Amino acid sequence: MIRLSETSLPIKILIAAVTIIAAIVLIYIYAGYDPAAEGSMFPRCTVKTLTGLDCPGCGAQRAIHALLHGHILEALRLNALFVIELPLLLLLALTSLFTDRFHRLRRILVSRTFILILLATIIVFTIVRNLV
C-alpha cells in the first residue's frame, strides 16, 4: 500500500483538486436539498428508526444544511458534537494530505490519547443527548 506521505507533489495536488471538486458538489447538494424535508433523498438514521434513540451522528446532515445556510445556532441544536468536531475532521484531512508539513499536528490527531478522549466525548455526548 502506498502511503499518501510518500506520493509526489503532483499526485497530492490531483488528490486535493478531486477532493475540492467533490466537496463543492456535496455542498451544492446539501445547500439545495433539505435533508429534513418529507420524501428527502437523504437516508434516515437506522438507530433512530429502530430504537427511537439518537446516535452520535443523528442530526449531522441537517446540521450541515443549517451551516451552509449560515444558521450556526440551529446546527448546534441539531448536532453540537458534529459542529464542534467538524474543524477537527477538516484538520485531519489537511494533515493527511500534507503529512510532511504537518507531521507533529498529525501525530497528535491520531495519537491513542486523542482518539480515546474523542471516543469518550462521543459516548458522553450520546448518553447526555438521549437523557435530555
C-alpha positions as CSV (number, residue, x, y, z in Angstrom):
1,M,0.0,0.0,0.0
2,I,1.4,3.4,-1.0
3,R,1.2,6.0,1.8
4,L,0.0,9.4,0.9
5,S,3.0,11.0,2.6
6,E,5.3,9.1,0.1
7,T,3.5,10.3,-3.0
8,S,4.8,13.1,-5.2
9,L,3.5,16.7,-5.1
10,P,1.6,16.5,-8.4
11,I,-0.3,13.4,-7.1
12,K,-1.1,15.3,-3.9
13,I,-2.3,18.3,-5.9
14,L,-4.5,16.0,-8.0
15,I,-6.0,14.4,-4.9
16,A,-6.6,17.8,-3.4
17,A,-8.3,19.0,-6.6
18,V,-10.6,16.0,-6.8
19,T,-11.4,16.4,-3.1
20,I,-12.2,20.0,-3.6
21,I,-14.5,19.3,-6.6
22,A,-16.2,16.5,-4.7
23,A,-16.7,18.9,-1.7
24,I,-18.2,21.6,-4.0
25,V,-20.7,19.1,-5.4
26,L,-21.6,17.8,-2.0
27,I,-22.0,21.4,-0.7
28,Y,-24.3,22.2,-3.7
29,I,-26.4,19.1,-2.9
30,Y,-26.7,19.8,0.8
31,A,-27.4,23.5,0.3
32,G,-30.1,22.8,-2.3
33,Y,-31.9,19.9,-0.8
34,D,-33.2,19.9,2.7
35,P,-32.5,16.6,4.5
36,A,-35.4,17.2,6.9
37,A,-38.0,17.6,4.2
38,E,-40.6,14.9,3.7
39,G,-39.6,12.4,1.0
40,S,-36.0,13.6,1.1
41,M,-33.4,11.7,-0.8
42,F,-31.2,11.6,2.3
43,P,-31.4,8.4,4.4
44,R,-33.0,8.3,7.8
45,C,-30.9,7.1,10.8
46,T,-31.3,3.3,11.3
47,V,-30.5,3.5,15.0
48,K,-33.2,6.2,15.5
49,T,-35.7,4.3,13.4
50,L,-35.2,1.0,15.2
51,T,-34.7,2.2,18.8
52,G,-36.0,5.8,19.0
53,L,-32.6,6.9,20.4
54,D,-30.3,9.4,18.8
55,C,-27.0,8.0,17.7
56,P,-23.9,10.3,17.8
57,G,-24.4,11.2,14.1
58,C,-28.2,11.9,14.3
59,G,-28.8,15.4,13.0
60,A,-25.4,15.8,11.3
61,Q,-27.0,16.0,7.8
62,R,-29.4,18.7,8.9
63,A,-26.6,20.5,10.8
64,I,-24.5,20.6,7.6
65,H,-27.6,22.0,5.8
66,A,-28.0,24.6,8.5
67,L,-24.3,25.6,8.5
68,L,-24.4,26.1,4.7
69,H,-27.3,28.5,5.2
70,G,-25.4,30.3,8.0
71,H,-27.6,29.0,10.8
72,I,-24.9,28.2,13.3
73,L,-27.2,28.0,16.4
74,E,-29.6,25.7,14.5
75,A,-26.7,23.5,13.5
76,L,-25.5,23.3,17.1
77,R,-29.1,22.4,18.2
78,L,-29.2,19.6,15.7
79,N,-25.9,18.1,16.5
80,A,-23.5,20.1,18.6
81,L,-20.8,17.4,18.6
82,F,-20.6,17.3,14.9
83,V,-20.4,21.1,14.5
84,I,-17.7,21.3,17.1
85,E,-15.7,18.4,15.7
86,L,-16.1,19.4,12.0
87,P,-13.0,21.7,12.2
88,L,-11.1,18.7,13.6
89,L,-12.2,16.5,10.7
90,L,-11.1,19.1,8.2
91,L,-7.8,19.5,10.0
92,L,-7.3,15.7,10.0
93,A,-7.9,15.7,6.2
94,L,-5.4,18.5,5.7
95,T,-2.7,16.8,7.8
96,S,-3.3,13.5,6.0
97,L,-2.8,15.2,2.6
98,F,0.3,17.2,3.7
99,T,1.9,14.9,6.3
100,D,5.4,16.1,5.7
101,R,4.3,19.7,6.5
102,F,2.0,19.0,9.5
103,H,3.6,15.8,10.9
104,R,3.6,17.0,14.6
105,L,-0.1,18.0,14.4
106,R,-1.0,14.8,12.6
107,R,0.8,12.8,15.3
108,I,-1.4,14.5,17.9
109,L,-4.6,14.0,16.0
110,V,-4.0,10.3,15.5
111,S,-2.5,9.6,18.9
112,R,-4.0,7.0,21.2
113,T,-4.7,9.6,23.9
114,F,-6.5,11.9,21.5
115,I,-8.6,9.1,20.0
116,L,-9.6,7.8,23.4
117,I,-10.6,11.4,24.5
118,L,-12.6,11.7,21.3
119,L,-14.3,8.3,21.8
120,A,-15.1,9.2,25.5
121,T,-16.6,12.5,24.3
122,I,-18.8,10.8,21.7
123,I,-20.0,8.3,24.3
124,V,-20.8,11.0,26.9
125,F,-22.5,13.2,24.2
126,T,-24.7,10.2,23.1
127,I,-25.8,9.4,26.6
128,V,-26.5,13.0,27.5
129,R,-28.4,13.9,24.3
130,N,-30.7,10.9,24.9
131,L,-31.3,11.8,28.6
132,V,-32.1,15.5,28.0
